[in-house]
Amino acid sequence: MMKSMTKNIMMKNSMMKKKNKPLRKCIGCNEMKEKSELIRVAKISDEKFVLDETGAQNGRGAYICKSKSCLQKAIKNKGLERSFKCKISTDIYNGLEQELNKYEA
């Protein structure tokens, strides 16, 4: 009886050690990647979009890779517009591109 209890405890411990890492889909390249590899684009208000480094800012969010090429793909395939269900101006895209520059350096 003692062996079976020890075995059960060991099985529970081994099962608890394996944690799944959350996956998100990049709106540019449409690839599933770990959340830590992506940057969250948050919609704060009707005309305000920011790159959310912490991933905890209020508002609707979409994820994008840390590269300009994925942002260009998102612009071309209108990934942000689909995610946020609204029209996005070129000024917002330019601002996001400038913010992405510090990640690519």
C-alpha positions as CSV (number, residue, x, y, z in Angstrom):
1,M,0.0,0.0,0.0
2,M,2.8,2.4,0.8
3,K,4.4,1.8,-2.7
4,S,1.2,2.6,-4.5
5,M,0.9,5.9,-2.5
6,T,4.4,6.9,-3.3
7,K,4.0,6.0,-6.9
8,N,0.8,8.2,-7.1
9,I,2.6,11.1,-5.5
10,M,5.5,10.8,-7.9
11,M,3.2,10.7,-10.9
12,K,1.3,13.8,-9.7
13,N,4.6,15.7,-9.2
14,S,5.9,14.8,-12.7
15,M,2.6,15.9,-14.2
16,M,2.6,19.2,-12.4
17,K,6.1,20.1,-13.7
18,K,5.1,20.2,-17.3
19,K,3.5,23.6,-18.0
20,N,2.1,24.5,-21.3
21,K,3.4,27.7,-22.8
22,P,0.6,29.9,-24.2
23,L,0.5,30.1,-28.0
24,R,-0.7,33.1,-30.0
25,K,-1.0,33.7,-33.7
26,C,0.9,36.4,-35.5
27,I,-1.4,38.6,-37.5
28,G,1.4,39.1,-40.1
29,C,2.7,35.7,-40.9
30,N,-0.2,33.7,-39.4
31,E,2.2,31.4,-37.5
32,M,1.5,30.1,-34.1
33,K,4.3,31.0,-31.7
34,E,4.9,31.3,-28.0
35,K,3.4,34.4,-26.4
36,S,6.8,35.5,-25.2
37,E,8.1,35.6,-28.8
38,L,5.4,38.1,-29.9
39,I,4.5,41.6,-29.1
40,R,0.9,42.6,-28.3
41,V,-0.7,45.5,-30.1
42,A,-3.4,46.9,-27.9
43,K,-6.3,49.1,-28.9
44,I,-6.7,51.6,-26.0
45,S,-9.4,53.8,-27.6
46,D,-11.0,54.4,-31.0
47,E,-7.8,56.0,-32.5
48,K,-5.1,54.9,-30.1
49,F,-3.0,51.8,-30.6
50,V,0.2,51.0,-28.7
51,L,2.7,48.1,-28.5
52,D,2.1,46.5,-25.2
53,E,5.4,45.3,-23.9
54,T,4.0,43.9,-20.6
55,G,0.9,42.2,-22.2
56,A,-1.2,43.4,-19.4
57,Q,-2.6,46.7,-20.7
58,N,-6.3,47.2,-20.9
59,G,-8.0,47.0,-24.3
60,R,-8.4,44.6,-27.1
61,G,-5.2,43.0,-28.3
62,A,-3.6,41.3,-31.3
63,Y,-0.1,39.7,-31.5
64,I,2.7,40.3,-34.0
65,C,6.3,39.1,-34.5
66,K,9.1,41.4,-33.5
67,S,9.9,42.3,-37.1
68,K,9.0,44.9,-39.7
69,S,8.4,42.3,-42.3
70,C,5.5,40.9,-40.2
71,L,4.1,44.4,-39.8
72,Q,4.3,44.9,-43.6
73,K,2.4,41.6,-44.1
74,A,-0.2,42.6,-41.5
75,I,-0.7,45.9,-43.4
76,K,-1.0,44.1,-46.8
77,N,-3.4,41.4,-45.6
78,K,-5.3,43.9,-43.3
79,G,-4.6,41.7,-40.2
80,L,-5.0,44.6,-37.7
81,E,-8.2,45.8,-39.3
82,R,-9.7,42.3,-39.1
83,S,-8.5,41.8,-35.5
84,F,-9.9,45.2,-34.3
85,K,-12.9,45.3,-36.7
86,C,-12.2,48.9,-37.7
87,K,-10.4,51.0,-40.3
88,I,-6.8,51.8,-39.3
89,S,-5.1,54.9,-40.7
90,T,-1.5,55.0,-42.1
91,D,-0.5,57.3,-39.2
92,I,-1.1,54.5,-36.8
93,Y,0.8,52.0,-38.9
94,N,3.7,54.5,-39.1
95,G,3.7,54.9,-35.3
96,L,3.7,51.1,-34.8
97,E,6.6,50.8,-37.3
98,Q,8.7,53.4,-35.4
99,E,8.0,51.5,-32.1
100,L,9.0,48.2,-33.7
101,N,12.4,49.7,-34.7
102,K,13.7,49.4,-31.1
103,Y,13.0,45.6,-31.1
104,E,14.8,44.9,-34.4
105,A,18.0,46.6,-33.4
